[in-house]
Amino acid sequence: MSVEIRESDDFDAMGEALARAFHDDPVIGWLLPGGHGAAGMFATLARHTHAITETALHGGGAAAGVALWDPPGHRPDHETALPGLLAAMGDRAHQGLLLEEAFAGHKPAGPYWYLAQIGTVPESRGTGTGGALMRAGLERCGGLPVYLESSKESNVPFYERFGFVVTDRFTLPDGPPIWGMLRPPQS
């Protein structure tokens, strides 16, 4: 199956695709029980807080996968994102702050690219969509380190195939574990 990767500004479609991709994710379950508001949250994050938003398409159809990337030194626009996050998350927005605080305390020092989200919709799993998204993003990183958090231990081997190593494991407050992973600089 042919996979086309392109930068996208269809944030609502990206939000829907990520909500479907993360429907069984333990962190999303901790953040938004039942996944309620996930599509709006992901759309808002893509629109306001991430520098590069990519979509994988199969034959020009609907989004089969999404990746959200930030280059070194990127500063997300939380102020502009706040109304959309509050609308999507409601009284669970405080969980989002706990998540951000937990993630911030475990990120590496020095310049690095950040892969904030990568996910494929359930019917596109096993088709090479995730790998195509990852390869396209890593090509842009210019040999710099790349950091991500994996919310599922079962996904760690996928990231390891691209050169990532587990550098940290931490647990969210009253929540699931997270695996911090770093892809060392590439020459």
HELIX and SHEET records of a PDB file:
HELIX    1   1 PHE A   11  ALA A   21  1                                  11    
HELIX    2   2 PRO A   26  LEU A   31  1                                   6    
HELIX    3   3 PRO A   33  GLY A   35  5                                   3    
HELIX    4   4 ALA A   38  HIS A   48  1                                  11    
HELIX    5   5 HIS A   78  MET A   89  1                                  12    
HELIX    6   6 GLY A   90  ARG A   92  5                                   3    
HELIX    7   7 ALA A   93  ALA A  104  1                                  12    
HELIX    8   8 PRO A  122  SER A  124  5                                   3    
HELIX    9   9 THR A  129  ARG A  140  1                                  12    
HELIX   10  10 GLU A  153  ASN A  155  5                                   3    
HELIX   11  11 VAL A  156  GLU A  160  1                                   5    
SHEET    1   A 7 VAL A   3  GLU A   7  0                                        
SHEET    2   A 7 ILE A  52  HIS A  58 -1                                        
SHEET    3   A 7 ALA A  63  ASP A  70 -1                                        
SHEET    4   A 7 TRP A 113  THR A 120 -1                                        
SHEET    5   A 7 VAL A 146  SER A 150  1                                        
SHEET    6   A 7 PRO A 177  ARG A 183 -1                                        
SHEET    7   A 7 VAL A 165  THR A 171 -1                                        
END                                                                             
